Amino acid sequence: MYINDCIGAECDQKVHDLVHQREYYVIPDLPTLSNLTVQQAKTLGKFHGNCSIAVLFDFINENYDPSIQCYGTHNLAFYDCRDDKKNAYPFGKMKDNLMMISEKGREEDGKMSME
């Protein structure tokens, strides 16, 4: 479970408190995540029955670009990523963004890059 973008007074603290109250496993940082196998994460996150829950708090660079949208207008033409005839523009912007993120490489701030 990835938790970010908490809004409101003391929201972060309330979410942290709830996660700890529920006894969910919290992955504390990127080095810990990087060194976990899937099986280790499942074991550490073992919860009721066969369910595994591991929580990540805000050590991910999301690389969010609000200009990338599934539909809209560009050069007075309507585009829609769900329409094969009109999706070149939004998919081109997505591809360009992914290429930029890939070229930039690993973040120096110790955060994982979400692509």
C-alpha positions in Angstrom: 0.0 0.0 0.0 1.5 3.3 -1.1 0.4 6.3 1.0 1.1 9.9 -0.2 -0.6 13.2 -0.7 -2.3 13.4 2.7 -4.4 16.5 3.0 -5.6 18.2 6.2 -4.6 19.0 9.7 -2.4 16.3 11.2 -3.3 13.9 8.3 0.1 12.4 8.0 0.2 11.6 11.7 -3.3 10.2 11.8 -2.5 7.9 8.9 0.8 6.7 10.5 -1.0 6.1 13.8 -3.7 4.0 12.0 -1.1 2.0 10.1 0.7 1.2 13.3 -2.5 0.5 15.3 -3.5 -2.0 12.6 0.0 -3.5 12.8 0.7 -3.3 9.1 4.3 -3.8 8.1 5.9 -0.5 7.2 8.8 -0.5 4.7 10.9 2.3 6.2 13.1 3.4 3.3 14.2 2.6 -0.2 17.3 0.6 0.8 15.0 -1.7 2.8 12.7 -2.1 -0.2 15.5 -2.6 -2.6 16.9 -5.5 -0.6 13.6 -7.3 0.0 12.6 -10.3 -2.1 8.9 -10.7 -2.9 8.7 -13.6 -0.5 10.3 -11.6 2.3 7.9 -8.8 1.7 5.0 -11.2 1.8 6.2 -12.8 5.0 6.9 -9.4 6.7 3.5 -8.1 5.6 1.6 -11.2 6.7 -1.7 -10.3 8.0 -5.0 -12.1 8.6 -5.3 -15.3 6.6 -3.3 -15.2 3.3 -3.3 -11.5 3.0 0.0 -9.5 3.0 0.1 -5.8 3.5 3.3 -3.7 3.3 3.0 0.1 3.5 5.2 2.6 1.8 5.2 6.2 3.0 6.4 9.0 0.6 9.8 7.9 -0.6 8.8 7.8 -4.2 9.2 10.5 -6.8 6.0 10.2 -8.8 7.2 12.2 -11.8 3.7 13.5 -12.1 3.2 15.8 -15.2 -0.2 17.5 -15.1 0.1 18.3 -18.8 -0.2 14.6 -19.7 -3.9 13.9 -20.1 -5.9 11.2 -21.7 -8.1 13.5 -23.7 -8.3 17.2 -24.6 -7.4 19.5 -27.5 -4.0 20.1 -29.1 -3.6 22.5 -32.1 -7.4 22.9 -32.2 -7.8 19.1 -32.6 -9.5 16.8 -30.1 -7.5 13.9 -28.8 -8.5 10.8 -26.8 -6.2 8.0 -25.7 -9.1 5.5 -25.9 -9.5 6.2 -29.6 -6.9 4.5 -31.9 -7.3 7.3 -34.5 -6.9 10.1 -32.0 -4.4 8.8 -29.4 -1.0 9.7 -31.0 -0.6 13.0 -29.1 -1.3 11.8 -25.5 0.7 8.6 -26.0 3.5 10.6 -27.5 3.6 12.9 -24.4 3.6 9.8 -22.1 6.4 8.2 -24.1 8.4 11.4 -24.0 7.9 11.7 -20.3 9.0 8.1 -19.7 12.1 8.6 -21.8 13.0 11.7 -19.9 12.6 9.9 -16.6 14.7 6.9 -17.8 17.5 9.1 -19.1 17.7 11.1 -15.9 18.5 7.8 -14.0 18.2 7.1 -10.3 17.3 10.0 -8.1 20.0 11.4 -5.8 17.6 12.1 -3.0 17.2 8.5 -2.0 13.7 8.2 -3.4 12.4 5.6 -5.9 11.3 6.8 -9.3 7.7 5.9 -10.3 7.3 5.5 -14.0 
